[in-house]
Structures are given as C-alpha cells and as structure tokens.
C-alpha cells in the first residue's frame, strides 16, 4: 500500500481489517515501529475524532506528530500553470515537496465545496497532495470519500456482529444543513468488500452516485428497509443531483424507537457528530443498542492499521 485515500489503494481490504482487529486487541504491540518517524497532518477543515484518533494511533506506534490547521490564513494554489498574481502565496507543488521533507507520512483533510461536483469528485486537494508529495498520503476525509471512517465502521460491525452475514442498513436522516456525501459513499464502497447484506434507504432524490451504489439494494421505504436489520447506520447527505442541495427535511426519517423496533435487535451507528432529535431520538442513541462511542473508539485502531502498513 503506497497511499490510503480510498479502498482502491488497498490490495486486500480484508487483511487490513484483520490488522485493525489485532490493533484493537493489543494497541501497543507495535509501539516501536514508528520510532524516529513523523506523521504530518494538514486540516483544511476542522476535526475532532479524525484528528485525535489518528494522532493517538501514531503515538501508539511510536511516531511523532505535527499538525497544521491549514485553513487558517494559508491560501494554497492548486492549479498548475496559473499566474499567481492573486491572494494565494504558495503553490501545492512546493508545499507538498517541502512537507515531504519534514514528514514520513502525510495526512490531509479537506471537505467538498458542494457547488462544483466535478472538482469535488476529483477530490482535488487530496489528489494534488498525492501527486506532488514524496511520502505516503492518508485521507483524513476528502470531498468524495472518508476511508478511515469506513474502515472503523467495518471494524465495529465485525466486532459486534452475531451472525456470519448480518443485514446492514445505511439510512438517510434529516439535517438542517447541506452535508457531504463522503461518509455514505465510502461506507458503501467498503461494505461491498465485507460479508454483509447491504441496503441503502433514502427519500427519492437522494440517490448517491452510481459509481458507489451500483449493485447495491436501494429501498425507498425506510420501514421496509429496517425489517430484520442487524445494524442501522444513520447519516444525512445532500443531493447528488441537483448537487449539494437539500430537497426535504422530512421528520418521518428521523431514527426513532418505533423504527428500531422493526429491526432484529439492531445496533445503532453514526459517525458523529450527530444532531440529537433531528437525526436520531435520544431514546435510541442513549439506548444499550447504540454503539456510536465504540464506533468512534475504533477510529484509533483503524488508523493504526493503516499507518502500520504504510510504515512497513
């Protein structure tokens, strides 16, 4: 594995999952692997779980960590061949080259515009760092996918499943802001590698790109989708077409105890942060079947597995 920016960078995703399971059982087993190595992390957007879990992962492997809030006053030119006579003082070519001399692995986090679908689905910022950096690049969430989150989600399901092939439902839920499609895109991408029965449910108009959903069951009736499910993964996303738009905020899609009662004692998942009583009712997220905290904790072990493979 040379980089980690999507599932397609991973030769054998199931082997990477096994590494994450091993890290979860013994987080300090490889505490000397990263000795004298440095992880650099650039955040073009703020982060809580990704930032802290990835830093903890690096520390568990013996690495040093340098973080930069790249959105704070640092305007980086991403376009090749441009005359730099505007407000951007540094080009990605030099920036990536310089950072590569300070760091052994580089993590980059960048959100979509939700206005320019072509640019967002090229994942321009991470793709340019991947092109010009001289060290492995890890996506800490891009404008199209969030692979570290998805590996942690798979680890969570693998750890807590009670049957060989569980039914996993990815459900849209209402939110007052237009949100990216990166988490659902990525979750679908990784679940295709897992031994699960995946169903996506959402109102009509919220279809994700077919490059991710091709071959996956889509059910527009949420109640029908929830029947006999083992895991419910709630997430809001904005429309793919018209891109980045909120088409409705139907409260009937909020995850309630009544909806969870349709499942087979299903576990509730969400990547966090979550809008309580908008995405999910308190009675669900505070119930014994809510696994959102373990899901967040698994972010560390997923990141450890990725860093371990890149270090080697």
Secondary structure, DSSP 8 states (H G I E B T S, - for coil): ---BSSGGG-S-HHHHHHHHHHHHH-TTTTTTTTTT-EEEEEESS--SHHHHHHHHHHHHTT-EEEEE-TTSS--EE--TT----SS--EEHHHHHHHHHHH-SEEEEE----SS-HHHHHHTHHHHHHHHH-SSEEEES--SS--HHHHHHHHHHHHHH-SSTT-EEEEEE---SS---SHHHHHHHHHHTTSSSEEEEE--TT----HHHHTTSEEES-HHHHHTT-SEEEEE----TTTTT------GGGSB-HHHHTTSSS-EEE--S---BTTTB-HHHHTSTTB-HHHHHHHHHHHHHHHHHHHH-
